[in-house]
């Protein structure tokens, strides 16, 4: 039971860490969809360090009732860029905040990686579970805290339309999914840590703490 619980926690933490790492590379934290103009639909997505623009040109095919002629263009660039996004002038505060969100997200990933090491340490040694779970819970709380600050910065940027096109922006599904994943995972580990500290055998193992009467 002792190692099984550690392995379950390790797998859950690894999954969350993988989701975090992949989300940091995604380009749809914010999505801007423009109205169709001259048969062209433009969608711009913003990630923590990239901006991508998808243009779809589509017109009915001559001599065909259902056919269409279409052309797609997809381009990405670094975001925010000092020149293109005017980071040295009117958008200086925005660029600093957005870049900071990217750094905070990387720190959160770092805490997630360290929590995996802590769980492995618990599996490979005879350390008391109470100490291991407390350490893991602390690391996961820090990971979640940095992620929440990242979400907060991104949300505030689009809510206040800090960037010229953000008045049309909407948060992607990614943010909602990450919040749910982090809350569920962190609460699960914290509850396990509290159970281990209270001396429950399923969490604390054979070294469960029993207070002296």
C-alpha positions in Angstrom: 0.0 0.0 0.0 2.9 2.3 0.9 4.5 2.2 -2.5 1.2 2.0 -4.4 0.1 5.3 -2.9 3.4 6.9 -3.9 3.2 5.6 -7.4 -0.4 6.9 -7.8 0.8 10.3 -6.6 3.8 10.2 -8.9 1.7 9.3 -11.9 -0.8 12.1 -11.1 1.9 14.7 -10.6 3.7 13.6 -13.8 0.5 14.0 -15.7 -0.1 17.5 -14.3 3.5 18.4 -15.0 3.2 17.2 -18.6 0.0 19.3 -19.1 1.8 22.3 -17.7 4.8 21.9 -20.0 2.6 21.4 -23.0 0.4 24.3 -22.1 3.4 26.6 -21.9 4.1 25.9 -25.5 0.5 26.3 -26.7 -0.5 29.3 -28.7 -4.2 29.7 -27.7 -4.2 31.2 -24.2 -6.1 34.1 -25.8 -8.1 33.9 -29.0 -9.2 36.8 -31.2 -11.7 36.2 -34.0 -12.4 38.9 -36.5 -15.5 39.3 -38.6 -15.3 38.0 -42.2 -14.1 40.7 -44.6 -14.0 40.0 -48.4 -14.5 36.2 -47.9 -11.6 36.2 -45.5 -11.8 35.0 -41.9 -8.9 35.9 -39.6 -8.2 34.3 -36.2 -5.3 35.4 -34.0 -4.1 33.4 -31.1 -1.7 34.4 -28.3 0.5 32.1 -26.3 2.9 33.0 -23.5 5.7 33.6 -26.1 4.1 33.3 -29.5 1.4 35.1 -31.6 -0.1 33.2 -34.5 -2.4 34.4 -37.3 -4.7 32.1 -39.3 -6.3 33.6 -42.5 -8.8 31.5 -44.4 -10.0 32.8 -47.8 -13.0 31.0 -49.2 -15.3 31.8 -52.1 -17.9 29.7 -54.0 -16.4 27.8 -56.9 -17.7 29.1 -60.3 -20.1 26.6 -62.0 -20.6 24.5 -58.9 -23.4 24.6 -56.4 -21.5 23.2 -53.4 -17.8 23.6 -54.3 -15.6 26.3 -52.9 -12.1 27.7 -53.6 -10.1 28.1 -50.4 -6.7 29.2 -49.3 -5.2 29.1 -45.8 -2.3 31.1 -44.4 -0.8 30.4 -41.0 2.1 32.4 -39.6 3.6 32.6 -36.1 6.1 35.0 -34.6 7.7 35.7 -31.2 5.4 37.6 -28.8 5.7 40.1 -27.4 8.4 41.5 -29.8 10.2 44.7 -28.8 9.7 46.4 -32.2 6.5 44.8 -33.6 4.6 45.2 -30.4 6.2 48.5 -29.4 7.6 47.2 -26.1 9.9 50.1 -25.8 7.2 52.7 -26.1 3.4 52.7 -25.3 3.2 48.9 -24.6 6.2 48.7 -22.2 4.1 47.8 -19.2 2.1 45.2 -21.1 5.2 43.5 -22.5 6.8 43.4 -19.0 3.7 41.8 -17.5 3.2 39.3 -20.3 6.9 38.3 -20.2 6.7 37.9 -16.4 3.7 35.6 -16.8 5.9 33.3 -19.0 8.7 33.3 -16.5 6.3 32.5 -13.6 4.8 29.6 -15.6 8.3 28.2 -16.0 8.9 28.5 -12.3 5.7 26.6 -11.7 6.9 23.8 -13.9 10.1 23.7 -11.9 8.2 23.2 -8.6 6.2 20.4 -10.3 9.5 18.7 -11.3 10.9 19.0 -7.8 7.7 17.5 -6.3 8.3 14.4 -8.5 11.8 14.1 -7.1 10.4 14.3 -3.6 7.9 11.5 -4.3 10.7 9.3 -5.7 12.7 10.1 -2.6 9.8 8.8 -0.5 9.6 5.6 -2.5 13.3 4.8 -2.4 14.0 5.6 1.2 12.4 4.8 4.6 11.5 8.4 5.3 8.3 9.0 7.3 5.4 9.6 5.0 4.3 12.6 7.1 7.4 14.5 6.1 7.3 13.4 2.4 3.6 14.4 2.0 4.1 17.7 3.7 7.0 18.5 1.4 5.1 17.4 -1.7 2.0 19.3 -0.7 4.1 22.4 -0.1 5.8 22.2 -3.5 2.4 21.6 -5.2 0.9 24.6 -3.4 3.8 26.7 -4.7 3.3 25.3 -8.2 -0.4 26.1 -8.1 0.3 29.6 -6.7 2.6 30.5 -9.5 0.2 29.1 -12.1 -2.7 31.1 -10.5 -0.6 34.3 -10.7 0.1 33.5 -14.4 -3.6 33.0 -15.1 -4.3 36.2 -13.2 -1.9 38.3 -15.3 -3.2 36.9 -18.6 -6.8 37.4 -17.5 -6.1 41.0 -16.4 -4.3 41.8 -19.6 -7.3 40.8 -21.7 -9.9 42.1 -19.3 -8.4 45.6 -19.3 -7.5 45.4 -23.1 -3.9 46.2 -22.3 -2.9 45.2 -25.8 -4.6 46.9 -28.8 -6.4 43.8 -30.1 -7.4 42.4 -26.7 -10.8 44.1 -26.7 -11.9 41.3 -29.0 -10.0 38.6 -27.1 -11.5 35.6 -25.3 -9.6 33.1 -23.0 -9.0 29.8 -24.6 -10.3 26.5 -23.1 -6.8 25.8 -21.9 -7.0 28.2 -18.9 -10.2 26.7 -17.5 -8.8 23.1 -17.9 -5.5 24.0 -16.1 -7.4 25.6 -13.2 -9.5 22.5 -12.7 -6.6 20.1 -13.0 -4.4 22.1 -10.5 -7.2 22.4 -7.9 -8.1 18.7 -8.1 -4.5 17.5 -7.9 -3.4 19.9 -5.2 -6.4 19.2 -3.0 -5.9 15.5 -3.3 -2.2 15.6 -2.2 -3.0 18.0 0.6 -5.7 15.8 2.0 -3.3 12.8 1.8 -0.7 14.8 3.7 -3.2 15.8 6.4 -4.2 12.1 6.7 -0.5 11.1 7.0 0.1 13.8 9.7 -3.0 12.6 11.6 -1.6 9.0 11.6 -4.0 7.2 9.3 -2.3 4.0 8.1 -3.4 4.3 4.5 -1.4 7.5 4.2 1.3 7.2 6.9 2.0 3.5 6.5 3.4 1.3 9.2 5.1 4.2 10.8 1.8 5.9 11.6 2.0 8.4 14.4 0.1 7.5 17.6 0.0 10.3 20.2 1.2 9.3 23.7 -1.8 9.1 26.1 
